[in-house]
Amino acid sequence: MKLKFEYCETQEEVRKHIKECEGKHIQQVVYSTFHDALTQICFGCKKVRTNMSNIVEVDLKGGKF
């Protein structure tokens, strides 16, 4: 299964997606205290959503996610 990456500006935006998928899709959510970032992996939407900006930098430079 391939997952698409979606960057969210804020944790509140990630939380909005978490609530939209809750009860409809299987999802995994994690909060990193080190990065102060919230990440959602939604298997129904086939997306990874996060507000962790250093992943976006790696992805934009051609790195694989």
Residue pairs with C-beta under 8 A, 6 or more apart in sequence:
1 43
1 46
2 46
3 41
3 46
3 47
3 48
4 46
4 47
4 48
5 47
5 48
5 55
5 59
5 65
6 47
6 48
6 49
6 50
7 49
7 50
7 51
7 53
7 55
7 56
8 14
8 17
8 49
8 50
8 51
9 51
10 51
11 37
11 38
11 51
13 51
14 38
14 39
14 40
14 49
14 50
14 51
15 38
17 40
17 42
17 45
17 49
18 27
18 29
18 40
21 27
21 40
21 42
21 44
21 45
24 44
25 42
25 43
25 44
25 45
26 42
26 43
26 44
27 40
27 41
27 42
27 43
27 44
28 40
28 41
29 38
29 39
29 40
29 41
30 38
30 39
31 37
31 38
31 39
32 38
32 39
32 52
35 52
35 54
37 50
37 51
37 52
38 50
38 51
39 48
39 49
39 50
39 51
39 52
40 47
40 48
40 49
40 50
41 47
41 48
42 48
42 49
48 65
55 65
58 65
59 65
